[in-house]
Amino acid sequence: MGADAGLEEIGDGLLRDLDARNSAREKALADSRAVIRNCAQSVRATHRAEFDRAAELLAAAGTQAAATRRELATAPDIYWTGYVQDAQKEYAEAAIILAVVTGVSLPTPGALGVEAAPYLNGLGEAAGEMRRYVLDIIRQGRTARGEEVLRVMDDIYSLLVTIDYPDAVTNGLRRTTDMVRGVLERTRGDLTLAIQQQTLTSALARHLPDTGQVYMTPISHGDDGE
């Protein structure tokens, strides 16, 4: 009788503990999704030059990410399951791309409150967004600004390539680094071509007389007998 009563009490206590842990897990999962959603919208606003809106969304994501970190301080097994780090990576990426586009210093992992691996992967993902930004400003003829951003991308790759730890520690950083290398080289090629075209256009403008006429290249129709 006494043993049965004791086991029932133990079972009740275990169920309460598991209920609490499950509730914490479900909340962390929902909050992480909210962080990722706000970050995606922040990146979109950054590319649209809606910087106040981007900063507002980023702040909301940061507040949520910090709250999750506090709430899971006593549940490290839930904290490190992966989805919390995915949200931190997205937060780091959104913060980094906003900083680059607006020309301010990059935020540190400590300032963002994110772990090392999510921050590094966020750096890599941000490089992909920087390529999109560079292509946008190339269309505007702002190749000098494009070169500045390319240097940031180059610096990011130079850092990532030095991180030599197992994927279990870096959350698959090697794949991200390989992606950055490809993005960097394609962007370098696009920017180089744009600069060459810009230089050629400027040279032609200096040497051709300004007669007001429009010069067009004749179109060859080939030898069709007509």
Secondary structure by P-SEA (a helix, b strand, c coil): caaaaaaaaaaaaaaaaaaaaaaaaaaaaaaaaaaaaaaaaaaaaaaacaaaaaaaaaaaaaaaaaaaaaaaccccccccccaaaaaaaaaaaaaaaaaaaacccccccccccccaaaaaaaaaaaaaaaaaaaaaaaaacaaaaaaaaaaaaaaaaaaaaacccccccccaaaaaaaaaaaaaaaaaaaaaaaaaaaaaaaaaaaccccccbbbbcccccccccc
